[in-house]
């Protein structure tokens, strides 16, 4: 799991505004990734825990986050989330 605060230029280069949008209310749920996902957080606050290692990653509005293919994790949506998302190998 990777997280960074991207520049406007990086967002433009990634064409983030052409990605799909996903929203979720406050909740806790298991999730697994069959492909690499990159997402840009528009609103909300989330803590994701790697089910195998226990590693935690917290992210919020303005963060660019990447989840690796094969990751099994638990999402804890602390504040309702809205994000752009894209599946596939992108360099962030």
VENQUIPE-V315510 format. One record per residue. RES is the residue in three letters. OMEGA is omega in whole degrees, 0 to 359 (none if undefined). Layout:
# VENQUIPE-V315510
res=RES omega=OMEGA
res=RES omega=OMEGA
This chain:
# VENQUIPE-V315510
res=UNK omega=180
res=UNK omega=178
res=UNK omega=175
res=UNK omega=173
res=UNK omega=185
res=UNK omega=173
res=UNK omega=177
res=UNK omega=179
res=UNK omega=179
res=UNK omega=180
res=UNK omega=179
res=UNK omega=180
res=UNK omega=180
res=UNK omega=182
res=UNK omega=184
res=UNK omega=184
res=UNK omega=177
res=UNK omega=182
res=UNK omega=175
res=UNK omega=177
res=UNK omega=179
res=UNK omega=179
res=UNK omega=179
res=UNK omega=177
res=UNK omega=176
res=UNK omega=182
res=UNK omega=174
res=UNK omega=182
res=UNK omega=176
res=UNK omega=179
res=UNK omega=174
res=UNK omega=185
res=UNK omega=176
res=UNK omega=177
res=UNK omega=176
res=UNK omega=176
res=UNK omega=172
res=UNK omega=179
res=UNK omega=177
res=UNK omega=187
res=UNK omega=179
res=UNK omega=179
res=UNK omega=172
res=UNK omega=181
res=UNK omega=185
res=UNK omega=169
res=UNK omega=178
res=UNK omega=179
res=UNK omega=175
res=UNK omega=184
res=UNK omega=182
res=UNK omega=185
res=UNK omega=184
res=UNK omega=178
res=UNK omega=180
res=UNK omega=176
res=UNK omega=176
res=UNK omega=178
res=UNK omega=186
res=UNK omega=180
res=UNK omega=178
res=UNK omega=181
res=UNK omega=171
res=UNK omega=188
res=UNK omega=177
res=UNK omega=179
res=UNK omega=183
res=UNK omega=173
res=UNK omega=178
res=UNK omega=181
res=UNK omega=170
res=UNK omega=188
res=UNK omega=175
res=UNK omega=176
res=UNK omega=172
res=UNK omega=180
res=UNK omega=185
res=UNK omega=174
res=UNK omega=185
res=UNK omega=186
res=UNK omega=173
res=UNK omega=185
res=UNK omega=165
res=UNK omega=178
res=UNK omega=180
res=UNK omega=177
res=UNK omega=181
res=UNK omega=184
res=UNK omega=174
res=UNK omega=177
res=UNK omega=176
res=UNK omega=none
